[in-house]
Amino acid sequence: MTAENLVLRRQCANAIRVLAMDAVQAANSGHPGMPMGMADIAEALWRHRLRHDPAHPRWIDRDRFVVSNGHGSMLLYALLHLSGYALPMEELRRFRQLHSRTPGHPEVGVTPGVETTTGPLGQGIGNAVGMALAEKLLAEEFNRPGHTVIDHRTYVFLGDGCLMEGISHEACSLAGTWRLNKLAAFYDDNGISIDGEVRGWFGDDTPRRFEAYGWTVLRDVDGHDVQALDAAIAQAAAADRPVLVCCKTRIGQGSPNRAGTAKAHGEPLGEAEIALTRQALGWSAAPFELPPRVVQAWSARESGAARHAAWQARFEAYAQEHPALAREVLRRHRNDAPLTARAEAALASAAAAAQQRQAAVATRKASQQVLDEVGPAMPELIGGSADLTGSNLTDWKGHRALKGTGTGNHVHYGVREFGMAAIMNGLALHGGLRPFGGTFLTFSDYARNGVRMSALMKLPVIYVFTHDSIGLGEDGPTHQPVEHASSLRLIPGVDVWRPADATETAVAWRQALRRLDGPSCLLLTRQALPHAGGDDERIESIARGAYVLQRPHAECVALLASGSELAIARAAADLLAQEGIAARVVSVPCMDVFERQPADWRHAVIPRHLPRLAVEAGSSGLWWKFVGEHGDVIGLDRFGESAPAGELFKLFGFTAEAVAERARRLLASASQAGAKADATSPRAVEALDLRQR
């Protein structure tokens, strides 16, 4: 490398440093240290190795780049601007400002070129593992001799915080087991976190840890020596397993007084220190201005267009020889691709069969029956479970298990709920696959932040959460979810389905698979549930989130329920009918979908003129908005017990007799309230005045 070229490369890296420190200073908020410390690594990767096209950020065969340590977002924004993406300098000036395209942490869908939303440390590396897995599976499925149309790499930057978070263990262990050789992670080993030098709380031997996972580890790479970095990146490209490049860096590199200190991590350098840094770097350009030579050296528009065009030519040759496969590649990578006619037919068949059978079945089993139909009809479907396949029933007839270094369409994630969620997000972000995964509902706590990120990124990931209530019985309160359904419903953008029978389960699957703008959670029972009855028209009513299952003549009370408690509400309505009390029964399989319905549907299903009693074996709080302050809720606002399911339902008042009694009390209360209201109505007051005269 010539001295002149070395100088240019240093200037290109320094462009990242000055843009980061200037943007953070302008916002008076942000993290300059990581972008300044990783600038040389970014220059080596982005200018000399990364395959991407700034004019087409969603090109199918682009390399994926993830900043797992997402607080260093200005590094990514600087790279995107410098490379030629549609991110003008004005957006860097507006860093962290309202409605800018440069939010505090990278957000997919907001900034062109951002592959995933990062911020919660460690999830980015989990997403990257999912992306690398997707590339491996799609390459196996679509590449043919002489035609390689899926062949790209996934690169990820991460720091000490990502490695301290337990999710990094879950995801990276799987990456090693799966031998994802097109995944390379660059560890910003600067020894500093917010509280100071990490050696007081992070004494791991990180290289040996990753070697134990089965990764190739490149130790002690000087993160500021571009020739050492070039060599490391070349080694990573030749490896037969995932690679961790341990880069020794200084946080805030270039700052005379802040480099190597915690002060550089999460606060502006200050005007005086920025002036000194400019002097130390030999940078004379004004804030947010770049030397023309650096601008030209960084632009990747021409090289990106050439790489993209070369791939397009290969793809067209592929399409000539394998037209059906080429059409499928394109269909599967459309963000708005609806279900195929074959998949829709399979889902319709599953719902119709469930309605016709009218069998008592656990909804987890009903879910598997749906998968038996739709699995063969959706080649993009990729299922899995966190070591509970036989309990979640997430496999289906003809599935192919992915174990070890092989490929398949059903993933054994092991006991790694959080890692599973993050990897599924990565699979969805990559494109070409529709992921779902299962665990017990009570263990959704472990996956919850991953579920939240699915919602934030509007990813159509499906979570199958079985053993959904005290109905699982003897395992006791550690395994009996109480607050979990409500907790998931509180996450914006998540559709939480709790079906009451096999038909509702089939419809829940259909709606979840049709949905393209966010995640869905299916809450399923361990115990068998009776079929709720009704005719075929019920199927489309279920899809609206809540519907009237029974509407008797002269109804005087409404019973609302979800899941296993719908059968209890129906039985309670039968008991009340024997006493001449006509009760409407409303099934509410998905509050979230129901609340998106037009007002006329919502008011017709849950009538305001009737006293309303809701029944669900879980936290009661969210039901009050449906029953009103004069209604009633039979819920479970305490932890469960270890006993057979039938005994628990009786203990906690989830029986037909108990529900009927609460309905009687509600009616009596409503009658008394009505009498008082009548006594104080204008006509009653006028009549009283006349009698007094």
Stockholm file with secondary structure:
# STOCKHOLM 1.0

chainA/1-693         MTAENLVLRRQCANAIRVLAMDAVQAANSGHPGMPMGMADIAEALWRHRLRHDPAHPRWIDRDRFVVSNGHGSMLLYALLHLSGYALPMEELRRFRQLHSRTPGHPEVGVTPGVETTTGPLGQGIGNAVGMALAEKLLAEEFNRPGHTVIDHRTYVFLGDGCLMEGISHEACSLAGTWRLNKLAAFYDDNGISIDGEVRGWFGDDTPRRFEAYGWTVLRDVDGHDVQALDAAIAQAAAADRPVLVCCKTRIGQGSPNRAGTAKAHGEPLGEAEIALTRQALGWSAAPFELPPRVVQAWSARESGAARHAAWQARFEAYAQEHPALAREVLRRHRNDAPLTARAEAALASAAAAAQQRQAAVATRKASQQVLDEVGPAMPELIGGSADLTGSNLTDWKGHRALKGTGTGNHVHYGVREFGMAAIMNGLALHGGLRPFGGTFLTFSDYARNGVRMSALMKLPVIYVFTHDSIGLGEDGPTHQPVEHASSLRLIPGVDVWRPADATETAVAWRQALRRLDGPSCLLLTRQALPHAGGDDERIESIARGAYVLQRPHAECVALLASGSELAIARAAADLLAQEGIAARVVSVPCMDVFERQPADWRHAVIPRHLPRLAVEAGSSGLWWKFVGEHGDVIGLDRFGESAPAGELFKLFGFTAEAVAERARRLLASASQAGAKADATSPRAVEALDLRQR
#=GR chainA/1-693 SS CCHHHHHHHHHHHHHHHHHHHHHHHHHTCSCCHHHHHHHHHHHHHHHHTCCCCTTCTTCTTCCEEEESSGGGHHHHHHHHHHHTCSCCHHHHHTTTCTTCSSCSSCCTTTSTTCCSCCCSTTHHHHHHHHHHHHHHHHHHHHCBTTBCCCCCCEEEEEEHHHHHSHHHHHHHHHHHHHTCTTEEEEEEECSEETTEEGGGTCCCCHHHHHHHHTCEEEEEEETTCHHHHHHHHHHHHHCSSCEEEEEECCTTTTCTTTTTSGGGTSSCCCHHHHHHHHHHHTCCSCTTCCCHHHHHHHCCHHHHHHHHHHHHHHHHHHHHHCHHHHHHHHHHTCTTCCCCHHHHHHHHHHHHHHHHHCCCEEHHHHHHHHHHHHGGGCTTEEEEESSCHHHHTCCCTTCCEECTTCCCSEEECCSCHHHHHHHHHHHHHHSSCEEEEEEEGGGHHHHHHHHHHHHHTTCCCEEEEESCSGGGCTTCTTTCCSSHHHHHHTSTTCEEECCSSHHHHHHHHHHHHHCCSSCEEEEECSSEECCCCCCTTHHHHHTTSCEEEECCTTCCEEEEECTTHHHHHHHHHHHHHHTTCCEEEEECSCHHHHTTSCHHHHHHHSCTTSCEEEECSSCCGGGHHHHCTTSEEECCCSCCCSSCHHHHHHHTTCSHHHHHHHHHHHHHHHHHHHHHHHHTSHHHHHHHHHHHC
#=GC SS_cons         CCHHHHHHHHHHHHHHHHHHHHHHHHHTCSCCHHHHHHHHHHHHHHHHTCCCCTTCTTCTTCCEEEESSGGGHHHHHHHHHHHTCSCCHHHHHTTTCTTCSSCSSCCTTTSTTCCSCCCSTTHHHHHHHHHHHHHHHHHHHHCBTTBCCCCCCEEEEEEHHHHHSHHHHHHHHHHHHHTCTTEEEEEEECSEETTEEGGGTCCCCHHHHHHHHTCEEEEEEETTCHHHHHHHHHHHHHCSSCEEEEEECCTTTTCTTTTTSGGGTSSCCCHHHHHHHHHHHTCCSCTTCCCHHHHHHHCCHHHHHHHHHHHHHHHHHHHHHCHHHHHHHHHHTCTTCCCCHHHHHHHHHHHHHHHHHCCCEEHHHHHHHHHHHHGGGCTTEEEEESSCHHHHTCCCTTCCEECTTCCCSEEECCSCHHHHHHHHHHHHHHSSCEEEEEEEGGGHHHHHHHHHHHHHTTCCCEEEEESCSGGGCTTCTTTCCSSHHHHHHTSTTCEEECCSSHHHHHHHHHHHHHCCSSCEEEEECSSEECCCCCCTTHHHHHTTSCEEEECCTTCCEEEEECTTHHHHHHHHHHHHHHTTCCEEEEECSCHHHHTTSCHHHHHHHSCTTSCEEEECSSCCGGGHHHHCTTSEEECCCSCCCSSCHHHHHHHTTCSHHHHHHHHHHHHHHHHHHHHHHHHTSHHHHHHHHHHHC
//
